[in-house]
């Protein structure tokens, strides 16, 4: 059965209920200063790394190869944007330098088609791997919340049923905190887990989605 947008919203709401509970606990333990911000940043990095590991595992590749494919796609995207006069040479140099020193994550400038091409797989397979990883991560959050006593067994079962029935977005949903717009509209760029997307220089909205198998 095809999942509806409503089911996606329900699963997202369930996941957010768990996240809000965890976020409240963190906020309550801050005690002033920047400790809370550092905790959230550390958690964000850990979540993104865990998500990437899941995606790599779903694709039967290594995290190193996945990251290399994302970076190669980002550089190719910058080069294509420069060739099409969508950015200047100075802007391209700035972006490439940012990729080199890590000040801008490669996933924010990569495209699904570009990453799939680097890995010699279809865009559909990449999207499926990201979607499955996102679903696994949210399910794990529910399990942890149940283990920590933040929700009841009945609530956990209801959440997991909604999550199982939901359709999670693929590559382009991105890691926590990355919101995106790019090829053909929102949600086509970036990778790293539930919560956002990347951004880049894709064709204008209305140009249509990339082919399932990159050329």
VENLINNOR-V493497 format. One record per residue. N is the residue number from 1. RES is the residue in three letters. PHI is phi as a letter, one per 40 degrees, with the letter a starting at -180 (none if undefined). Layout:
BEGIN
N;RES;PHI  N;RES;PHI
END
This chain:
BEGIN
1;UNK;none  2;UNK;c  3;UNK;c  4;UNK;c  5;UNK;c  6;UNK;c  7;UNK;c  8;UNK;c  9;UNK;c  10;UNK;c  11;UNK;c  12;UNK;c  13;UNK;c  14;UNK;c  15;UNK;c  16;UNK;c  17;UNK;c  18;UNK;c  19;UNK;c  20;UNK;c  21;UNK;c  22;UNK;c  23;UNK;c  24;UNK;c  25;UNK;c  26;UNK;c  27;UNK;c  28;UNK;c  29;UNK;c  30;UNK;c  31;UNK;g  32;UNK;g  33;UNK;g  34;UNK;c  35;UNK;d  36;UNK;c  37;UNK;c  38;UNK;c  39;UNK;c  40;UNK;c  41;UNK;c  42;UNK;c  43;UNK;c  44;UNK;c  45;UNK;c  46;UNK;c  47;UNK;c  48;UNK;c  49;UNK;c  50;UNK;c  51;UNK;c  52;UNK;c  53;UNK;c  54;UNK;c  55;UNK;c  56;UNK;d  57;UNK;c  58;UNK;c  59;UNK;c  60;UNK;g  61;UNK;b  62;UNK;b  63;UNK;c  64;UNK;c  65;UNK;c  66;UNK;c  67;UNK;c  68;UNK;c  69;UNK;c  70;UNK;c  71;UNK;c  72;UNK;c  73;UNK;c  74;UNK;c  75;UNK;c  76;UNK;c  77;UNK;c  78;UNK;c  79;UNK;c  80;UNK;c  81;UNK;c  82;UNK;c  83;UNK;c  84;UNK;c  85;UNK;g  86;UNK;c  87;UNK;b  88;UNK;c  89;UNK;c  90;UNK;c  91;UNK;c  92;UNK;c  93;UNK;c  94;UNK;c  95;UNK;c  96;UNK;c  97;UNK;c  98;UNK;c  99;UNK;c  100;UNK;c  101;UNK;c  102;UNK;g  103;UNK;c  104;UNK;b  105;UNK;c  106;UNK;d  107;UNK;c  108;UNK;c  109;UNK;b  110;UNK;c  111;UNK;b  112;UNK;d  113;UNK;c  114;UNK;c  115;UNK;c  116;UNK;c  117;UNK;c  118;UNK;c  119;UNK;c  120;UNK;f  121;UNK;b  122;UNK;c  123;UNK;c  124;UNK;c  125;UNK;c  126;UNK;c  127;UNK;c  128;UNK;c  129;UNK;c  130;UNK;c  131;UNK;c  132;UNK;c  133;UNK;c  134;UNK;c  135;UNK;c  136;UNK;c  137;UNK;c  138;UNK;c  139;UNK;c  140;UNK;c  141;UNK;c  142;UNK;c  143;UNK;d  144;UNK;c  145;UNK;c  146;UNK;c  147;UNK;c  148;UNK;c  149;UNK;g  150;UNK;c  151;UNK;b  152;UNK;c  153;UNK;c  154;UNK;c  155;UNK;c  156;UNK;c  157;UNK;c  158;UNK;c  159;UNK;c  160;UNK;c  161;UNK;c  162;UNK;c  163;UNK;c  164;UNK;c  165;UNK;c  166;UNK;c  167;UNK;b  168;UNK;c  169;UNK;c  170;UNK;c  171;UNK;d  172;UNK;h  173;UNK;c  174;UNK;g  175;UNK;c  176;UNK;d  177;UNK;g  178;UNK;b  179;UNK;b  180;UNK;b  181;UNK;a  182;UNK;a  183;UNK;d  184;UNK;g  185;UNK;h  186;UNK;c  187;UNK;g  188;UNK;b  189;UNK;b  190;UNK;g  191;UNK;a  192;UNK;i  193;UNK;h  194;UNK;c  195;UNK;h  196;UNK;i  197;UNK;a  198;UNK;b  199;UNK;a  200;UNK;a  201;UNK;b  202;UNK;d  203;UNK;d  204;UNK;c  205;UNK;d  206;UNK;h  207;UNK;c  208;UNK;g  209;UNK;c  210;UNK;c  211;UNK;c  212;UNK;c  213;UNK;b  214;UNK;c  215;UNK;c
END
